[in-house]
């Protein structure tokens, strides 16, 4: 999540970690904590600070089907696969 969003939300600092990006470069990122509602349930999560469009982590997607229409204006759908 962009630093300006994290600052505006006053998310508490958690730690600093190194990550390897898709291009193979290693970067250090600040990690903050927050709470979100996912599929009707509140969950505590770690949030990486990065100047990019916010993304949902892969761990959140376990048990769901993600469909992406990879065109301008395409739909993105998330469907529950497993009953909880």
C-alpha positions as CSV (number, residue, x, y, z in Angstrom):
1,X,0.0,0.0,0.0
2,X,1.4,3.5,-0.8
3,X,3.0,5.3,2.2
4,X,0.5,8.2,1.9
5,X,-2.4,5.7,2.5
6,X,-0.6,4.1,5.4
7,X,0.0,7.5,7.0
8,X,-3.6,8.7,6.4
9,X,-4.9,5.5,8.1
10,X,-2.4,5.8,10.9
11,X,-1.5,2.1,10.6
12,X,0.9,1.0,13.3
13,X,4.5,0.0,12.3
14,X,5.2,-3.7,12.7
15,X,8.6,-4.4,11.2
16,X,11.0,-4.0,8.3
17,X,11.5,-6.9,5.9
18,X,13.4,-7.7,2.7
19,X,11.5,-8.8,-0.3
20,X,12.4,-10.1,-3.8
21,X,10.4,-8.5,-6.5
22,X,9.4,-10.1,-9.8
23,X,12.4,-8.6,-11.5
24,X,14.8,-10.3,-9.0
25,X,15.8,-7.1,-7.2
26,X,15.8,-7.1,-3.4
27,X,14.2,-4.2,-1.5
28,X,13.6,-3.4,2.1
29,X,10.0,-2.5,3.0
30,X,8.3,-1.2,6.1
31,X,5.4,-3.5,7.3
32,X,2.4,-2.2,9.1
33,X,-0.6,-3.9,10.6
34,X,-4.3,-3.3,10.0
35,X,-7.7,-4.9,10.0
36,X,-9.9,-5.6,7.0
37,X,-13.2,-7.3,6.4
38,X,-12.8,-10.3,4.0
39,X,-15.8,-12.3,3.1
40,X,-17.8,-11.1,6.1
41,X,-15.0,-11.7,8.6
42,X,-12.6,-9.2,10.2
43,X,-9.0,-10.2,9.9
44,X,-5.7,-8.7,11.2
45,X,-3.2,-8.4,8.4
46,X,0.3,-7.2,7.6
47,X,0.6,-4.5,5.0
48,X,3.7,-3.8,3.0
49,X,4.6,-0.2,2.2
50,X,5.3,0.3,-1.5
51,X,4.6,3.1,-4.1
52,X,2.3,0.9,-6.1
53,X,-1.3,0.0,-6.6
54,X,-2.6,-1.9,-3.5
55,X,-2.8,-5.7,-4.0
56,X,-4.4,-8.5,-2.1
57,X,-1.9,-11.1,-0.9
58,X,-2.0,-14.6,-2.2
59,X,-2.6,-16.1,1.3
60,X,-6.0,-14.2,1.4
61,X,-7.0,-16.0,-1.8
62,X,-6.8,-19.5,-0.5
63,X,-10.1,-21.3,-1.0
64,X,-11.2,-18.8,-3.7
65,X,-11.3,-18.8,-7.5
66,X,-9.9,-15.6,-9.1
67,X,-11.0,-14.8,-12.6
68,X,-9.4,-11.9,-14.5
69,X,-10.5,-10.5,-17.9
70,X,-7.1,-9.1,-19.0
71,X,-8.4,-6.2,-21.1
72,X,-9.0,-2.5,-20.4
73,X,-12.2,-2.4,-18.3
74,X,-12.2,-6.2,-17.9
75,X,-14.0,-7.8,-14.9
76,X,-12.2,-9.3,-11.9
77,X,-14.3,-11.8,-9.9
78,X,-13.5,-13.7,-6.7
79,X,-15.6,-16.8,-5.9
80,X,-15.6,-18.9,-2.8
81,X,-14.6,-22.6,-3.6
82,X,-14.7,-24.1,-0.1
83,X,-17.6,-24.1,2.3
84,X,-16.6,-22.6,5.7
